[in-house]
């Protein structure tokens, strides 16, 4: 996705993109990989029932839900929800139904506990 626009993301333009394995049940399409002190931006696609174990945010994380519902210990986030996770915050993430999210990490997260 050389040029990413709001319309291409919100209208499902991501559906034809190539995704690669990220974690079990979760695939990733990098829009912009981490470089030096620059953030990483990606699309994450969760299969139904997939999860990411408890982790700590070493930088700000911003998520926009594009399809389905993503959940953490604080609640469930449907299409159009914007989730902000502050530096130092911790949580685990899952999707009972499957979801696709646009995510920006200022820094890579630190996994605290593997499943």
C-alpha positions as CSV (number, residue, x, y, z in Angstrom):
1,X,0.0,0.0,0.0
2,X,2.3,2.8,-1.2
3,X,-0.1,5.6,-0.5
4,X,-2.5,4.9,2.3
5,X,-5.6,7.1,2.5
6,X,-8.4,7.1,5.0
7,X,-10.8,6.1,2.2
8,X,-8.7,3.1,1.1
9,X,-8.6,1.8,4.7
10,X,-12.2,2.5,5.8
11,X,-13.6,1.1,2.5
12,X,-11.7,-2.2,2.7
13,X,-8.8,-1.4,0.5
14,X,-6.7,-3.5,2.8
15,X,-8.5,-6.7,1.8
16,X,-6.2,-7.3,-1.2
17,X,-2.9,-6.7,0.6
18,X,-0.4,-9.4,1.5
19,X,-0.2,-10.2,5.2
20,X,2.6,-12.2,6.9
21,X,2.6,-14.2,10.1
22,X,2.8,-12.1,13.3
23,X,1.6,-14.3,16.1
24,X,-0.5,-17.4,16.2
25,X,-3.8,-16.4,14.6
26,X,-2.6,-12.8,13.9
27,X,-1.1,-11.6,10.6
28,X,0.5,-8.2,9.8
29,X,0.8,-5.9,6.8
30,X,3.5,-3.3,7.5
31,X,2.7,0.1,6.2
32,X,5.8,1.6,7.7
33,X,8.3,-0.5,9.6
34,X,10.2,0.9,12.7
35,X,13.3,2.8,11.6
36,X,15.6,4.7,14.0
37,X,13.3,6.7,16.2
38,X,10.4,6.6,13.8
39,X,7.2,4.7,14.8
40,X,5.9,1.5,13.2
41,X,2.5,1.5,11.4
42,X,0.7,-1.7,10.3
43,X,-2.5,-3.5,9.7
44,X,-3.2,-6.4,12.0
45,X,-5.7,-9.1,11.1
46,X,-6.9,-11.3,14.0
47,X,-8.7,-14.6,13.3
48,X,-11.7,-15.4,15.5
49,X,-10.4,-16.4,18.9
50,X,-6.8,-15.1,18.3
51,X,-5.0,-13.2,21.1
52,X,-1.8,-11.3,21.9
53,X,-0.4,-12.1,25.4
54,X,0.0,-9.5,28.1
55,X,2.5,-6.8,27.1
56,X,3.8,-3.4,28.1
57,X,3.8,-0.3,25.9
58,X,7.3,1.2,25.7
59,X,5.7,4.0,23.6
60,X,2.3,5.3,22.8
61,X,0.0,2.9,20.9
62,X,-2.9,4.1,18.7
63,X,-5.4,1.7,17.2
64,X,-8.3,2.2,14.8
65,X,-10.7,-0.8,14.4
66,X,-11.5,-1.3,10.7
67,X,-13.5,-4.5,10.9
68,X,-14.9,-6.7,13.7
69,X,-14.3,-6.3,17.4
70,X,-11.0,-6.1,19.3
71,X,-11.0,-6.6,23.1
72,X,-8.8,-6.1,26.1
73,X,-9.3,-6.0,29.9
74,X,-10.9,-2.5,29.6
75,X,-13.6,-3.4,27.1
76,X,-14.7,-4.3,23.5
77,X,-13.9,-2.0,20.6
78,X,-15.9,-2.2,17.4
79,X,-15.6,-0.6,13.9
80,X,-14.6,3.0,14.1
81,X,-13.3,2.9,17.7
82,X,-10.0,4.5,18.4
83,X,-8.0,3.1,21.3
84,X,-5.0,4.9,22.8
85,X,-2.7,3.0,25.1
86,X,-0.3,5.2,27.1
87,X,3.4,4.6,27.6
88,X,3.9,2.1,30.4
89,X,0.4,0.7,30.1
90,X,-0.1,-3.1,30.1
91,X,-2.8,-5.3,28.7
92,X,-3.6,-8.4,26.6
93,X,-5.6,-8.3,23.4
94,X,-8.0,-10.7,21.8
95,X,-10.8,-10.9,19.3
96,X,-13.6,-13.4,19.7
97,X,-15.0,-12.7,16.3
98,X,-11.9,-11.7,14.3
99,X,-11.0,-8.1,13.5
100,X,-8.7,-5.9,11.4
101,X,-7.0,-2.9,13.0
102,X,-4.8,-0.1,11.9
103,X,-2.1,0.3,14.6
104,X,0.8,2.7,15.2
105,X,3.4,2.0,17.8
106,X,5.9,4.6,18.9
107,X,8.1,1.8,20.1
108,X,7.9,-2.0,19.9
109,X,5.9,-3.5,22.8
110,X,7.5,-5.8,25.4
111,X,5.8,-9.2,25.8
112,X,5.5,-9.9,29.5
113,X,3.9,-13.4,29.5
114,X,3.7,-15.9,26.6
115,X,0.5,-17.9,26.3
